[in-house]
Amino acid sequence: MKRVLSMLLAACLCCGLLAGCGGNSETEEKQKKKEKTKEYIEESQIAELFTNPDSFKGKYVVLTGQIFVEPEKSEGTTALQAWHDPQNAQNNFIIHYSGSESFSTNNYIKVDGRIEGTFEGENMMGGIVTAPLIKADKIEVMSYIEAVTPTIKELTPENAISEQNGISLKVDKIEFAENETRIYMTETNSSVDKFCMSTYSMKIIQNGQQIEQDMASISSFEGAYAELASDILPNASSSGIIVFPVIDSSASFQIYAEGFSDNWELEFAPFTIDIAAQ
C-alpha cells in the first residue's frame, strides 16, 4: 500500500507542475467552468470502467466498496484500496483522498469522485496490478446492508404478532433486497419457564410454496446481523434478523415457527404470522 501512496503522490505532484506551467487566465477560466460541470458515468457503464478506466478519464463516478488494505496517510493524502464487489473479492479500485476523515480496513464506503484513469502497481507477489484510480471529493462510511445488499422495499406490518402461554413472536420489519429477504423479529418470554424457539427451522409460505431460510447466505456473518436467540429465559426477549431467499414483495405470505417450553405441561401450536401484501 505504501507503493500505492507514493505513486499517487508522485502523480499528483506531476499534475501540479503541469498545471503551473504556461497557462493563461482564459484557459484557467475554462478549466474552472469545466470543473463545475460534473459529468457522471451511468451505472450501466461501471462494469466497463473496471476493464477500461482510461476511456472514462475526467468523468465522475459514485462507487461503493469495502476497504481491504490498511489505509495509508501521508502529508494530508490518504490512499485507499477497495473491492467494488466484496462478496467475490473482485473489481478493486484505488482512491486518492485529501479529506480529514479516517478509515479502517473492512469499512464499507461510498466514493464520489473523478476518474483519473488507470493506476498500475505491483502486488505483494510482484505481479502487475491495474485498477481504476479515483480522486475522491467525498467518502461516506456505509453499513454492510447499504453497500452490499441495499433495501429495495421495506414493510413495517401492524399487529404482526403471534402469542400463546406467555410467549410472543413479533415481526418488526421486513426488508426486500435483490439477493435476499430480511425478516426482523422479536421473541418475548413472559412466562416463568425457559422457552426454546426453533429459529433455524422458521419458514415462509407464499403462493402455496414452502420457502426455507437461506443457509448458504453469508450476509448474517459479513453484515454482523443480530442473531435471534433460540433459548429465551423467563422475563427476557431477543431480537434479530432471519435471512430468506428473494420472495415476491408484492404478494402476501405467512411466517411459520415452532417452539417448546421447559414446562412440559404447556402445549404450543405453531406460531404463524400473516403478512398482507402492500
C-alpha positions in Angstrom: 0.0 0.0 0.0 3.0 2.4 0.6 3.9 1.9 -3.0 0.4 2.9 -4.0 0.5 6.0 -1.8 4.0 7.1 -3.1 2.9 6.6 -6.7 -0.3 8.6 -6.1 1.7 11.5 -4.5 4.1 11.5 -7.4 1.2 11.6 -9.9 -0.4 14.5 -8.0 3.0 16.4 -8.0 3.3 15.9 -11.7 -0.2 17.2 -12.3 0.6 20.2 -10.1 3.7 21.1 -12.0 1.9 20.7 -15.3 -0.9 22.9 -14.1 1.6 25.6 -13.1 3.3 25.9 -16.5 2.4 28.2 -19.3 -1.4 28.6 -18.7 -3.3 31.8 -19.2 -6.3 33.3 -17.5 -8.7 32.3 -20.3 -7.6 28.7 -20.1 -7.9 28.7 -16.3 -11.4 30.2 -16.6 -12.5 27.4 -19.0 -11.0 24.8 -16.6 -12.9 26.2 -13.7 -16.2 26.1 -15.7 -15.4 22.5 -16.7 -14.8 21.5 -13.1 -18.1 23.0 -12.0 -20.0 20.8 -14.5 -19.5 17.2 -13.3 -20.4 14.5 -15.9 -21.2 11.3 -14.1 -21.0 7.9 -15.9 -24.1 5.8 -15.9 -24.5 2.8 -13.6 -24.6 0.6 -16.7 -21.0 1.8 -17.5 -19.5 0.8 -14.2 -18.6 -2.7 -15.5 -16.7 -1.2 -18.4 -14.9 1.2 -16.0 -13.1 -1.8 -14.5 -12.0 -3.0 -17.9 -11.0 0.3 -19.4 -10.7 3.1 -16.9 -8.9 5.4 -19.3 -11.9 5.7 -21.5 -13.7 7.5 -18.7 -10.9 9.7 -17.6 -12.1 13.1 -16.4 -15.7 12.0 -15.8 -17.2 11.3 -12.3 -18.5 8.2 -10.7 -20.2 7.1 -7.5 -18.8 3.7 -6.3 -19.5 1.6 -3.3 -17.0 -0.9 -1.9 -15.1 -2.4 1.0 -11.6 -1.4 2.0 -9.4 -4.5 2.1 -5.9 -3.0 2.6 -4.8 -0.9 5.6 -5.2 2.8 4.6 -2.0 4.8 4.2 -1.9 8.5 5.0 0.9 11.0 4.3 1.1 14.8 4.1 -2.7 15.1 4.2 -3.3 12.5 1.4 -5.0 9.2 2.1 -4.7 6.2 -0.2 -7.3 3.5 -0.1 -7.9 0.3 -1.9 -11.3 -1.3 -2.1 -13.3 -4.1 -3.7 -16.4 -2.9 -5.5 -17.7 -6.5 -5.3 -16.5 -7.5 -1.8 -18.5 -10.8 -1.7 -16.5 -12.1 -4.7 -13.3 -10.1 -4.0 -13.5 -8.6 -7.5 -13.2 -5.1 -9.2 -10.7 -3.4 -6.9 -10.1 0.3 -7.3 -7.7 2.9 -5.8 -8.9 6.0 -4.1 -6.9 9.2 -3.5 -8.5 11.5 -0.9 -7.4 14.7 0.8 -10.2 14.9 3.4 -9.6 14.8 7.2 -11.7 11.6 7.9 -10.1 8.4 9.0 -10.9 4.9 7.6 -10.2 1.4 8.6 -9.8 -2.0 6.8 -13.1 -3.6 6.2 -15.0 -0.3 6.2 -17.8 -0.2 3.6 -17.7 3.1 1.8 -19.4 5.2 -0.9 -16.9 7.2 -3.0 -17.9 10.2 -5.1 -15.1 11.4 -7.3 -13.3 12.0 -10.6 -11.9 9.1 -12.6 -8.2 9.7 -13.1 -7.6 6.8 -15.5 -5.7 3.6 -14.8 -3.5 3.0 -11.8 -0.7 0.5 -12.3 1.3 -1.0 -9.5 2.7 -4.2 -8.0 1.0 -6.6 -5.6 2.8 -8.5 -2.8 3.8 -11.2 -5.2 5.5 -8.8 -7.6 2.7 -9.1 -10.2 1.4 -6.1 -12.1 -2.0 -4.9 -10.9 -4.1 -2.4 -12.7 -7.2 -0.7 -11.4 -9.3 2.5 -11.8 -7.9 5.5 -9.9 -10.5 7.8 -8.3 -9.7 11.2 -6.9 -12.5 11.4 -4.3 -14.4 14.6 -3.5 -16.4 12.8 -0.8 -16.2 9.4 1.0 -19.0 8.2 3.2 -18.8 5.2 5.5 -21.7 2.8 5.0 -23.3 -0.2 6.6 -23.0 -3.7 5.0 -26.6 -3.6 4.0 -26.3 -0.2 2.4 -23.2 -1.1 0.4 -23.8 -4.8 -0.5 -27.4 -5.7 -0.3 -29.5 -2.5 -0.2 -33.1 -2.5 0.6 -35.4 -2.1 -2.4 -38.7 -2.3 -0.4 -39.5 -2.1 3.3 -42.6 -3.2 5.2 -43.4 -2.4 8.8 -46.6 -4.5 9.4 -49.0 -3.7 12.1 -50.0 -6.3 14.7 -47.8 -8.9 13.1 -47.6 -11.0 16.3 -48.4 -14.5 17.5 -48.9 -15.1 21.2 -49.6 -18.1 23.4 -48.9 -19.2 27.0 -46.9 -16.0 27.7 -44.6 -16.4 24.7 -44.8 -14.0 21.7 -43.2 -13.8 18.3 -43.4 -10.5 16.5 -42.3 -9.3 13.1 -40.9 -5.8 13.5 -39.8 -5.1 9.9 -39.3 -6.8 6.5 -36.7 -5.7 4.0 -36.7 -6.9 0.4 -33.3 -6.8 -1.4 -32.1 -8.0 -4.8 -30.4 -11.1 -3.3 -32.2 -11.7 0.0 -35.3 -11.1 2.2 -34.6 -9.9 5.8 -37.2 -10.6 8.5 -36.6 -8.5 11.7 -38.2 -10.3 14.6 -38.5 -10.1 18.4 -39.3 -13.0 20.7 -40.5 -12.3 24.3 -40.9 -14.8 27.1 -43.3 -13.5 29.8 -43.6 -16.9 31.4 -41.8 -18.4 34.4 -40.1 -21.1 32.4 -37.3 -21.1 29.8 -38.6 -21.4 26.2 -36.9 -22.8 23.1 -37.8 -21.2 19.7 -36.7 -23.3 16.7 -35.3 -20.3 14.9 -33.3 -22.3 12.3 -36.4 -24.1 11.2 -38.6 -21.0 10.6 -40.2 -21.0 7.2 -42.2 -18.7 4.8 -45.3 -19.9 3.0 -46.1 -17.9 -0.1 -48.4 -18.7 -3.0 -48.6 -22.3 -1.7 -44.9 -22.8 -1.7 -42.8 -23.5 1.4 -39.6 -21.4 1.5 -36.7 -22.4 3.8 -34.1 -20.0 5.2 -31.1 -19.1 3.0 -28.5 -21.1 4.9 -26.0 -20.5 2.1 -26.1 -16.7 2.7 -23.0 -15.1 4.1 -24.9 -11.9 4.9 -25.5 -12.8 8.6 -21.8 -13.2 9.1 -20.4 -10.5 6.8 -23.1 -8.0 7.9 -22.9 -8.9 11.6 -26.7 -9.3 11.6 -28.3 -9.5 15.1 -29.0 -13.2 15.9 -32.4 -14.2 17.1 -31.8 -16.4 20.2 -33.1 -20.0 20.3 -33.3 -20.2 24.1 -35.2 -17.4 25.8 -35.0 -17.1 29.6 -38.1 -16.1 31.7 -39.0 -12.4 31.5 -36.5 -11.8 28.7 -36.6 -11.0 25.0 -34.4 -11.4 21.9 -34.4 -9.5 18.6 -32.6 -10.5 15.4 -32.7 -11.0 11.6 -33.7 -14.1 9.8 -32.5 -14.3 6.2 -34.6 -15.9 3.4 -34.1 -16.1 -0.3 -35.7 -13.5 -2.6 -39.5 -13.7 -2.4 -42.3 -11.8 -4.2 -42.5 -8.5 -2.4 -45.9 -7.8 -3.9 -47.6 -10.9 -2.6 -48.9 -11.9 0.9 -47.1 -14.6 2.8 -47.1 -16.4 6.2 -44.2 -16.9 8.7 -44.2 -20.2 10.4 -42.3 -21.2 13.6 -42.4 -23.8 16.3 -41.1 -24.0 19.8 -41.5 -25.6 23.2 -41.2 -24.8 26.9 -39.3 -26.4 29.7 -42.7 -26.8 31.3 -43.8 -29.9 29.5 -47.4 -29.4 30.8 -47.8 -26.5 28.4 -48.8 -27.2 24.8 -47.8 -25.0 22.0 -49.3 -24.8 18.5 -47.1 -23.5 15.7 -46.6 -19.7 15.7 -48.0 -18.3 12.5 -47.9 -14.6 11.4 -49.7 -13.5 8.2 -48.2 -10.6 6.3 -50.5 -8.8 3.9 -49.4 -7.6 0.6 -48.7 -3.9 0.4 
